[in-house]
Amino acid sequence: MASTIIEKIIARNIGREIVKPDEVVIVYPDKVMIHDIFIPFVADKFEEMGFTKVWDAEKVVLIYDHLVPAAVIDDVRHTNIGDAFAMKHKLPYVHRRDGICHQLMIEQGYVKPGDVVFGTDSHTTTYGAVGAFSTGIGYTEMAAVLGTGNLWVKVPQTIQVTIEGKLNQNVSAKDVILHLLGEIGADGANYCSIEFVGSTIREMSLSSRMTIANMVVEAGAKCAMFEVDEKSFQFVKNSAFENLDIKCDSDANYLRKIYYKAEKLEPVAACPSQVDNIRRISELVGTSIDQIFVGSCTNGRLEDIEVIAHILKGKTVSPFTRLIVTPASREIYGDALRCGFLEVLLQAGATITMPGCGLCCGRSGGILADNERVLSTSNRNFLGRMGSSKVEIYLVSPATAAASAIEGKIVLP
């Protein structure tokens, strides 16, 4: 029987030939990720459920990223509880200052093609970029997984998105996923897998695929799926290409099929205050901007920093606009430094922060006040997301963000 990518991964995990959409099955995660915001609640639930031992410490990754460095006193409580839990259960993989969880899970080789991965963050969908089934779960579910090593899931229906052709200059993966959100809406893929195929997708870097996979949850999707190829193994160390059959079958059953011609896509923005409120940048030109943010688990990778450095080289940020750049990991920070990108940004007047989630989740590092307007390369523009509930947040690509930083208003990149 023909299968979609998600169906093949779940079937492989549970040792069956096929699974069917809407079937409820028990899966066995290859890795789980807990971040600093949820670790106190996970630890409490774990003990409340009567567990005394983590099922497999080698499969657990604990990452501090949302509350690093601490912005309020209570943040330290999360760190202390996390450290105590890690020591008690002898967790070998703890990252206290290395970057954003979703970047690290792929960058450090924790996730492999074909894996099943759960995380205590909704943007765990990012790992679909390497051909893994990854999705976010709550702290109660995570506590149960830590104690049992399994979790039930319903096999998702699949929406297939095909993109063929070559993207125009300064049209990026961020524009692609924003276009899709505008078409299907914030609830257009509830509990679905969104499968991305086509020549445009095959040509994309792994970083670009991560940008797309990261934001499928904004349409309500359970996961994102990309076919496994050589790029999928970029960060997997000492792993042979296992000849995994993680490609979609042409005659598989899909809930819906969507087709884009790459050349017709253009720079767009998600306008306040919904991720599916999509407009062309050409319609927004001239809108004044108080702050620009480039970073987050969506667009804080080296290729994103290279794009903005190229645009800003020899230029300066508008005197009435703030530009904040946050690399997604310590490794990316170092690479950007060695490549000279950070020097360009410093000369242009940007503020470069340590890797972390601070501004994206409204915790620290540049939160905004009433009636300010921000262009952000992050993944959500909800009211109150980056400071006051009266802040207007526009989600854009790094190229649009950098070009607009120079002018102090929205411009076409």
ABEGO torsion letter per residue (X at the ends): XBBBAAAAAAAAAAGBABBBBGBBBBBBBABBBBBAAAAAAAAAAAAAAGBABBABAAABBBBBAAAOBBABAAAAAAAAAAAAAAAAAGBABBBAAAEBAAAAAAAAGABBBGBBBBBABAAAAAAAAAGBBBBBBBAAAAAAAAAAGBBBBBBBBBBBBBBBEBBBBGBBAAAAAAAAAAAAEAAAABGBBBBBBEAAAAABBAAAAAAAAAAAAAAGBABBBBBBBAAAAAABBGBBBAGBBBBBBAABBBABBBBBBAAABBBBBBBOABAABBBBAAAABGBBBABBBBEEAAAABAAAAAAAAAAABGBBBBAABBBBBBBABAAAAAAAAAAGAAAAAAAAGBBBBBBEAAAAAGABGGBBBBGBBBBBABABABBGAAEBAABBBBBBBAAAAAAAAAAGBBBBX
